Amino acid sequence: MAKAKTAFVCNDCGADFPKWQGQCGECHAWNTLSEIRLSAPASKAAGRSPTRSGYAGTVASVQRLEDVAVVDLPRLGTGFDEFDRVLGGGLVPGSSILIGGHPGAGKSTLLLQTLCRLAEGQPALYVTGEESSEQIAMRANRLGVPTDALQLMAETDVDRILASADALKPKILVVDSIQVVHSETLTSAPGSVSQVRDCAAQLTRYAKQTGTVLILVGHVTKDGSLAGPKVLEHMIDCSILLEGEHDSRYRTLRGQKNRFGAVNELGIFAMTDTGMREVTNPSAIFLDRSEHIAPGTTVVVVWEGTRPLLVEIQALVDDSSLGNPRRVTVGFEQNRLAMLLAVLHRHGGIQVGDQDVFANVVGGVRVMETSADLALLLAVVSSLRDKPLPRDWVVFGEVGLSGEIRPVASGQERLSEAAKHGFKLAIIPKANAPKKAISGLKVIPVTRLSEALEAVQ
């Protein structure tokens, strides 16, 4: 009997190796290789002989790019405008979507609300592998969603799931979650690299062949990344992460990959006792500030996907009792904070090398772009001098290593959003200065960090 062939795949980058080793040779991560069993190659069909070039396969059809017909992709609305925004306008038939998040973030709640609404117009199948059918029914009754049209199945065998889907022919198929689904042809345990790869590939192949919208629920690791092999994110069309702290009622739905829409789009939801409720004006909740404005607080207009978003930034500068002062960030990149503090010292003449510096983005939002550089530095200076900035000031701009203030994208839209929420003064890069004055908003354009510091004296 022939020995089954195996390979070792990195859980972080998806690279495969013929034998186990402690460190991945591609991404250099340690102890991330997992063994998978390779299926035997299919035998050649009878009567097939290699061609003159040595290849036995038949020639596939080829056409020029200009001859390919371009059609608009039909979309299925989810019933949530924020969900549709992250998806790029709605669900695309034949697409595969991966939704990840921490336990308790609200993944199952959001999908159950969405599917119960969609099932009233087209057939939908919800496959649960971690909960029983009774638990799903109890949650649906608590949420008050219609339950008469949704098909429900508690199953973890991928072959049975595909057979049931082939018989019911749903337009939307949800599998919760991919880590518990397994195939009987593989000997590894559910959740292993080989099981996740094979089951996800079979489900994705079925979705592409039948035009079914496939939604997979995935777990996340301690660092917030999706668990399982990295190649799982390459198989699917859209990767979405549902984030939110356990002590906060707000949840952020962020698109990390989308073949049918904008990447890094953000949707805001509020978790209530009756399920997820979308937040139509997220800037209002993130600017729910107290009457007393403390030093170290500024407001920045960040650009999330296709819309501006006003968020509050807080900084705290305190005397350090340690030999190596701390640099702690929540919602920012920590290395960028250290770089900006060096720029503040070199080109602003303000030394915080012996101080502990803490930075936070209010509301649990993660700021991924560089437009918050100037606002963060002004918040640090405000905390250091114990001098609060006015409530009606807004700041944005990228800070370069030579102390210059660089422009950011969509400056006009950011200023319009700030004016709509009642802000009276904006400190922005000179290149982002509007050509026409904005009613009720005074603009202070700056080109250097020193000019911005003089404006807040």
MARKEVO-999167 format. One record per atom (N, C-alpha, C): z, y, x; residue in one letter. Coordinates in steps of 0.2 Angstrom, whole numbers, plus 5000, padded with zeros to 4 digits. Layout:
REM MARKEVO-999167
ZYXa;...
END
This chain:
REM MARKEVO-999167
500049945004m;500050005000m;500050065004m;499550115003a;499550175007a;500150215006a;500350245012k;500950295012k;500750355009k;501150385004a;501050445001a;501050505006a;500550545006k;500550605011k;501050665008k;501350695013t;501850745011t;501650805016t;501850865013a;501750925017a;502450965016a;502551015020f;503151065020f;502851135019f;503151165013v;502851225011v;503451275011v;503351335013c;503851395014c;503951425007c;504551425005n;504751454998n;504551534998n;504551565004d;504551635004d;503751655004d;503351635008c;502651655009c;502151605007c;502351535005g;501851495003g;501451455008g;501651465015a;501251435020a;501451365020a;500951315022d;501151245022d;501051215030d;501451165031f;501451145038f;501451065037f;501251025042p;501250955042p;501850925043p;502350955046k;503050925047k;503550985047k;504150965046w;504751005045w;504851045051w;505051105050q;505351145056q;505851205053q;506251225057g;506751265055g;506551335053g;506051365056q;505751425055q;505051425053q;504851465048c;504251465046c;503751505051c;503251475053g;502851505058g;502451565055g;502351585049e;502051635046e;502451695045e;502951685041c;503451745039c;504051745043c;504151695047h;504751695052h;505451685048h;505451665042a;506051655039a;506351585040a;507051585040w;507351515042w;507551475036w;507451415037n;507651365032n;507351375025n;506751385025t;506351395019t;505851345017t;505751295022l;505251245021l;505551185016l;505151165011s;505351115007s;504751065007s;504951005006e;504450945006e;504150944999e;503450934999i;503050914993i;502650854994i;502550824989r;502050764989r;501350774987r;500950764991l;500250774990l;499850724986l;499550734981s;499150684977s;498550664981s;498350594979a;497850564983a;497150594981a;496750614985p;496050644983p;495650594979p;495350624974a;494850584970a;494350554974a;494150484971s;493650454975s;492950484973s;492450474977k;491850494976k;491450454971k;491150494967a;490750454961a;490250404964a;490150354960a;489650304962a;488950334963a;488650314968g;487950334968g;487850394972g;488350434973r;488350494977r;488250484984r;487750524987s;487650514994s;487650584997s;487850595003p;487850665006p;487150685007p;487150755006t;486450785007t;486350795015t;485750825016r;485550835023r;486050875027r;486350925024s;486850965027s;487550925028s;487650875024g;488250835025g;488750845019g;488550885014y;488950905008y;488750865002y;489150824999a;488950784993a;489050814986a;489350874986g;489450904979g;488850934977g;488850944970t;488250974967t;488251054968t;487651084967v;487651154968v;487851184962v;488351234963a;488551274957a;488151334955a;488151354949s;487751414947s;487951474950s;487451514953v;487651574956v;487251634953v;487451694952q;487151744949q;487351814953q;486851864952r;487051924955r;487551964952r;487952004955l;488452044952l;488252084947l;487652114948e;487352164943e;487152124936e;487052064936d;486852024930d;487452004926d;488052014929v;488651994925v;488852044920v;488852014913a;488952064908a;489752084908a;489852144907v;490452174907v;490652194900v;491252164898v;491452174891v;492152194891v;492352234886d;493052254885d;493552194884d;494052194887l;494552134886l;494952154880l;494952104875p;495352114869p;496052114870p;496452144867r;497152154868r;497552134862r;498152104863l;498552084857l;499252124858l;499352174854g;499952214854g;500552174853g;501052184857t;501752144857t;502152174852t;502052234849g;502552264844g;503052314848g;503052314855f;503452354859f;502952394863f;502952464862d;502552504866d;502652504873d;503352494875e;503552494882e;503252434885e;503352374881f;503052314884f;502352314885f;501952344880d;501252354881d;501052394887d;501452444888r;501352494893r;501352454900r;501852414901v;501952374907v;501352324908v;501152294902l;500552244902l;499952274903l;499852344903g;499252374903g;498852384897g;499252384891g;498952394885g;499052334880g;499352284882g;499452224878g;499252154881g;499352104878l;499152034880l;498452024880l;498251994886v;497551974886v;497451904885v;496951874881p;496851804880p;496651774886p;496951714888g;496851674894g;497151694900g;497651744899s;498051774905s;498651734905s;498951734911s;499551704913s;500051754915s;500651754912i;501151814914i;501751774916i;502051804921l;502751774924l;503251834923l;503751814919i;504351864918i;504951834921i;505251874926g;505851854929g;506451904928g;507051884930g;507551924929g;508251884930g;508751924931h;509451894932h;509651854925h;510151814925p;510351784919p;510751834915p;510551834909g;510851884904g;510451954904g;509951954908a;509552024907a;509252034901a;509051974897g;508751984891g;508051954890g;507851914895k;507151884895k;507051844888k;507451804887s;507351764881s;507351804874s;507851854874t;507851894868t;507251934867t;506951964873l;506352004872l;505751964870l;505751904873l;505151854871l;505251834864l;505851814862l;505951784855l;505751844850l;505951904851q;505751954847q;505051964846q;504751964852t;503951974852t;503651924849t;503751854850l;503451804847l;503551794840l;504151814837c;504251804830c;503751854826c;503651914830r;503251964827r;502451944827r;502251914833l;501551894834l;501451834830l;501851794829a;501751734825a;501551744818a;501651804815e;501451824808e;500751834808e;500351844814g;499651854813g;499251804817g;499551764822q;499151714825q;499651664827q;499451594828p;499851544830p;500251554836p;500851544837a;501251554843a;501751494844a;501851474850l;502251414852l;502751434857l;503351424855y;503951444860y;504251374862y;504151364869v;504451304872v;505051314876v;505651294874t;506251304877t;506451244881t;506651244887g;506951194891g;507651194893g;507951254892e;508651264895e;509051274889e;508851284883e;509251294877e;508951244872e;509451224867s;509251184861s;508851224856s;508551194851s;508251224846s;508751264841s;509351234841e;509851264837e;510051324840e;510151334846q;510351394850q;509851444849q;509151434849i;508651474848i;508651504841i;508751454836a;508851474829a;509351524828a;509951514831m;510551554830m;510451624833m;510051624838r;509951694841r;509451734837r;508951694834a;508451724830a;508751754823a;509251714820n;509651744815n;510051804816n;510351804822r;510751864824r;510251924825r;509651914828l;509251964829l;508851994823l;508851954818g;508551974811g;507851974811g;507551934815v;506751924816v;506551874811v;505851884809p;505551834804p;505451764808p;505751714805t;505651644808t;505251594805t;504851614800d;504551564796d;503851544799d;503551584804a;502951564806a;502951544814a;503451554817l;503451534824l;503651454825l;503151424829q;503251354831q;503751354837q;504251304836l;504751294842l;504751224844l;504851214851m;504951144853m;505351154859m;505851104860a;506251094865a;506051034869a;505751054875e;505451004879e;505351024886e;505450974891t;505350994898t;504750954902t;504450904899d;503950874901d;503250904901d;502950924906v;502350964906v;501750934902v;501750864903d;501250824899d;501350834891d;501950824889r;502050834882r;501950904880r;502150954884i;501951024882i;501251034881i;500851014886l;500151024885l;499850984879l;500050924878a;499850884872a;499950914866a;500550944865s;500750974859s;500351044858s;500251074864a;499851144863a;499151124862a;498851074864d;498251054862d;498151034855d;498651004852a;498650994845a;498751054841a;499251094842l;499351154838l;498851214839l;498651214845k;498151264847k;498451334846k;498951354850p;499251424849p;498851474853p;498951534850k;498651594854k;499051614859k;499751604858i;500251624863i;500751574864i;500851554871l;501251504873l;501751524878l;502451514876v;502951534880v;503351474883v;503451474889v;503851414892v;504451444896v;505051424893d;505651454895d;506151404898d;506151384904s;505851424910s;505451374914s;505051394919i;504651354923i;505051314928i;505651334929q;506051294934q;506251234931q;506351224925v;506551164922v;506051114920v;505351134920v;504851094918v;504651044924v;504450984922h;504350934927h;503750894925h;503450864930s;502950814929s;503150744931s;502950694927e;503150624929e;502750594935e;502250624936t;501850604942t;502150624949t;502650664949l;502950684955l;503650654955l;503850634961t;504550604961t;505050654963t;504950724965s;505450774966s;505750794960s;506350824961a;506750844955a;506450914952a;506550924946p;506350984943p;506651044946p;506251094947g;506451154951g;506251154958g;505951104961s;505751094968s;505051134968s;504851144975v;504251174976v;503651134973v;503651074974s;503051034971s;503051034964s;503651024960q;503651024953q;503451094950q;503651144953v;503551214951v;502751234952v;502551214958r;501851224959r;501351184954r;501451124954d;501051074950d;501051094942d;501651104940c;501751124932c;501451194931c;501551234935a;501251304934a;500551304934a;500251264939a;499551254940a;499251224933a;499551174931q;499251134925q;499251184919q;499851224918l;499851264912l;499351324913l;499351354919t;498851404920t;498151384919t;497951324921r;497251294920r;497151284912r;497651264908y;497551254901y;497451324898y;497851374900a;497751444897a;497051474899a;496751464905k;496151484906k;495551454902k;495651384901q;495151344898q;495151364890q;495751374887t;495751384880t;495851454878t;495951504882g;496051574880g;496651584878g;497151544879t;497851554877t;498251604881t;498651644878v;499051684882v;499651644884v;499751634891l;500351594894l;500851644896l;501451634894i;502051674897i;502551624900i;502651634906l;503151594910l;503751634911l;504351604910v;505051634912v;505251604918v;505451644923g;505651624930g;506351654932g;506651614936h;507351634938h;507251674944h;507751714946v;507751754952v;508351734957v;508251744963t;508751734968t;509251784969t;509751774973k;510251824974k;509951894976k;509451894980d;509151964982d;508751994977d;508651964971g;508251994966g;507551974966g;507251924970s;506551904970s;506551844966s;505951824964l;505751774960l;505951704964l;506251664961a;506351594964a;505751554964a;505751504968g;505251454968g;504751474974g;504151444974p;503651454979p;503351524978p;503151554984k;502851614983k;502151614980k;501851554981v;501151544978v;501151544971v;501751544967l;501751544960l;501551614958l;501751664962e;501551734960e;500751744961e;500451704965h;499751714966h;499351674961h;499651624958m;499351594952m;499251634946m;499751674945i;499751704938i;499351774939i;499251804933d;498851864932d;499351924932d;499951914930c;500351974929c;501151954931c;501451984935s;502151974937s;502552034935s;503052014930i;503552064928i;504252054929i;504652104931l;505352094932l;505752134928l;506252094924l;506652134920l;507352144923l;507552204924e;508152224928e;508652254924e;509252254926g;509752284922g;510452264925g;510952304925e;511652294927e;511952264921e;512452214922h;512852184917h;513252234913h;513452294917d;513852344913d;513452404910d;512852394910s;512452444907s;512052414902s;511952454896r;511552434891r;510752444891r;510552474897y;509852484898y;509552434902y;508952414901r;508552374905r;507852404907r;507652394913t;507052414915t;506552354916t;505952364913l;505452314914l;504852334918l;504852314924r;504352334929r;503852284931r;503252314931g;502652274933g;502552264940g;502552214943q;502452204951q;501752184953q;501452154948k;500752134949k;500452124942k;499752154942n;499452154935n;498652164937n;498352114935r;497652114936r;497252144930r;497652164925f;497352194919f;497652264918f;497952294922g;498252364921g;498552394928g;498952444927a;499252474933a;499852434935a;499952444942v;500452404945v;501052454945v;501652424945n;502252464946n;502452514940n;502152494934e;502252524928e;502952504926e;503252554922l;503952544920l;504052554913l;504452504910g;504652514903g;505352514902g;505652554898i;506352554897i;506552524890i;507152484890f;507352454884f;508152464884f;508452464878a;509152464877a;509352394874a;509852364877m;510152304874m;510652314869m;510552294863t;511052314857t;511252244854t;511652244849d;511852184846d;511352154842d;510852194840t;510252164836t;509652154841t;509752144847g;509152134852g;508952194856g;508352184859m;508052244863m;507752294859m;507952354861r;507652414857r;507352454863r;506652474862e;506352514867e;506552594867e;506552624873v;506752694873v;506152734874v;505952774869t;505352814870t;505352874874t;505952894875n;506052954880n;506552944885n;506352904890p;506852884895p;507152934899p;506752994900s;507053044904s;507653074901s;507753074894a;508353104891a;508953064892a;508852994893i;509452954894i;509752954901i;509252964906f;509452974913f;509653034915f;509553084910l;509853154911l;510453174907l;510753124905d;511353134900d;511953154905d;511953214907r;512453234912r;513053264909r;513553264913s;514153294910s;514153374910s;514553404907e;514553484907e;514753504914e;515153474917h;515453494924h;514953464929h;514553504933i;514153484938i;514453484945i;514553424948a;514853424954a;514353434960a;514653444965p;514153454971p;513853384973p;513253384976g;512953324978g;512453294972g;512253334967t;511853314962t;511253354961t;510653314961t;510053354960t;509653304955t;509053334952v;508653304948v;507953304951v;507653244951v;506953234954v;506453204948v;505853224949v;505353194944v;504953144948v;505053084947v;504753024950v;504153004945v;503652974948w;503052954945w;503052874944w;503152844938e;503252774937e;502652754933e;502152724937g;501552694934g;501052744932g;501052764926t;500652814923t;500952874919t;501652884921r;502052934917r;502552964922r;502753024921p;503353054925p;503953034922p;504453034926l;505153014924l;505653054927l;506053094924l;506653134927l;507253084928l;507453084934v;508053044935v;508553094939v;509153074939e;509753114943e;509853074949e;509953114955i;510153084961i;510753114963i;511253064965q;511853084968q;511953074975q;512353114979a;512453104986a;513253124987a;513553084991l;514253094993l;514353095000l;514553145003v;514653145011v;515353155012v;515653115016d;516353115017d;516553095024d;517153115027d;517353105034d;517353025034d;517153005040s;517152935041s;517752915046s;518052855044s;518652835048s;518352775052s;517752765053l;517452705057l;517052735063l;517052695068g;516652725073g;515852725072g;515652685067n;514952685065n;514952705058n;514752775056p;514752795049p;514352755045p;514552745039r;514152705034r;513552745031r;513052705029r;512452735025r;512352685020r;512552705014v;512552655008v;512052685003v;511552645000t;511152674995t;511152624989t;511052654983v;510952614977v;510352644974v;509752604974g;509152634971g;508652664976g;508852664982f;508452694987f;508352644993f;507952654997e;507852615003e;508352635009e;508752595011q;509352615016q;509052645022q;508552615025n;508252635031n;507952705030n;507652725024r;507352785023r;507852845023r;508452825021l;509052875021l;509252895028l;509252845032a;509452855039a;508852895043a;508252885041m;507752925044m;507752995041m;507853005035l;507953075032l;508553115035l;509053075036l;509653115039l;509453135046l;509053095050a;508853115057a;508453175056a;507953185051v;507553245050v;507953305049v;508453295044l;508953345042l;509253375048l;509453335053h;509853355059h;509353395064h;508753365065r;508253385070r;507953455067r;507753455061h;507353515059h;507753555054h;508353535052g;508753575047g;509353605050g;509553575056g;510153595060g;510753575056g;510753525052i;511353505049i;511553435051i;512153425054q;512353365057q;512853325052q;512653265051v;513053225047v;513153155051v;513053155057g;513153095061g;513853065061g;514353105060d;515053085060d;515353075052d;514853075048q;515053075041q;514753005037q;515152985033d;514852925028d;514452965023d;513852935022v;513352955017v;513252905012v;513352925005f;513252875000f;512752904995f;512252864993a;511652894989a;511552844983a;511452874977n;511452834971n;510952864966n;510552824963v;510152844957v;510452824951v;510552874947v;510952864940v;510552824935v;510852784932g;510452744927g;510252674929g;510352654935g;510052594938g;509352594939g;508952644940v;508252644941v;508152644949v;507652604951r;507552604958r;506952654960r;507052694964v;506552744966v;506152714972v;505452704970m;505052664975m;504652714979m;504552774977e;504052824980e;504452874984e;504052914988t;504352964993t;504453024990t;504353034984s;504353104981s;505153124980s;505553084981a;506353094980a;506653114987a;506253114992d;506453134999d;506853204999d;506453254997l;506753324997l;507353324992l;507353294987a;507953294982a;508553264985a;508453214988l;508953174992l;509353214997l;508953245001l;509153285007l;509553345004l;509353384999l;509653434996l;510353414992l;510353354990a;510953324987a;511453314992a;511253294998v;511653285004v;511953345006v;511553395007v;511753465009v;512253495004v;512153484998s;512553514992s;513253474993s;513253414994s;513953374995s;514253395001s;513953405006l;514253425013l;514553495012l;514153545009r;514453615009r;514953615003r;514953564998d;515353574992d;515153624988d;514453634987k;514153684983k;513753654978k;513853654972p;513453624967p;512753664966p;512253624965l;511653664963l;511553674955l;511253724953p;511153734946p;510953684942p;511153674936r;510953624931r;510153624930r;509853684930d;509153684928d;508653684933d;508853654939w;508453654945w;508153584945w;507553574947v;507253514948v;506853514955v;506853454959v;506553454966v;506153394966v;505653404970f;505253344972f;504853364978f;504653314982g;504253324988g;504453264994g;503953254997e;504053205003e;504153245009e;504653215013v;504853245019v;504553205025v;504153245030g;503953215035g;504353215041g;504253175046l;504653175052l;504653235056l;504153275056s;504153345059s;504453395055s;504753375049g;505053425045g;504653465040g;504053445039e;503553465034e;503653435027e;503553475022i;503553455015i;502853435013i;502753375012r;502153345010r;502053345003r;501453355000p;501353354993p;501353274990p;501453274984v;501453204981v;500953204975v;500753144973a;500253144967a;500553164961a;500053194957s;500253214950s;500753264949s;500653314954g;501153374954g;501153414947g;500553424944q;500553464938q;500953424932q;500853364932e;501153324926e;501853324927e;502153324934r;502853324935r;503153384933r;502853444934l;503053504932l;503053514925l;502553494921s;502553494914s;503153454911s;503253394914e;503853354911e;504453394912e;504553424918a;505153464919a;505253524914a;504753554913a;504753614909a;504853594902a;504653534900k;504753514893k;505453494892k;505853474897h;506553464896h;507053524898h;506753584898g;507153644899g;507353664906g;507053634911f;507153654918f;506853724919f;507253764923k;506953834924k;506753854931k;506853814936l;506653824943l;506453754946l;505953754950a;505753694953a;505553714961a;505853674965i;505753674972i;505253614974i;504653634976i;504053584977i;503653594983i;503253554985p;502853564991p;502353624989p;502153664994k;501653714992k;500953684990k;500753634992a;500153604990a;500153584983a;500753574980n;500753554973n;500953614968n;500853674971a;500953734967a;500453734962a;500653754955p;500153754950p;499653814951p;499053814949k;498653874949k;498753924943k;499053894938k;499253934932k;499953934931k;500353984930a;501053984929a;501253944923a;501753904923i;502053864918i;502553904914i;502453904908s;502953944904s;503653924904s;504153974906g;504853954907g;505053924913g;504553904918l;504753874924l;504553914930l;505053934934k;504853964941k;504853914946k;504253924950v;504153874955v;504253904962v;504553874966i;504653894973i;504353844978i;503753864980p;503353814985p;503653824992p;503753764995v;503953765002v;503553725006v;503453735013t;503053695017t;503453665023t;504153695024r;504553665029r;505253645026r;505553605029l;506253585026l;506753645027l;506653685032s;507053745033s;506953795027s;506353805024e;506253845019e;506653815013e;506653755012a;506953725006a;507753735006a;507953735013l;508753745014l;508853815012l;508453865014e;508553935013e;508553945005e;508153915002a;508153924994a;508753904991a;509153854994v;509753834990v;510453864994v;510353914998q;510953945001q;511353984996q;
END
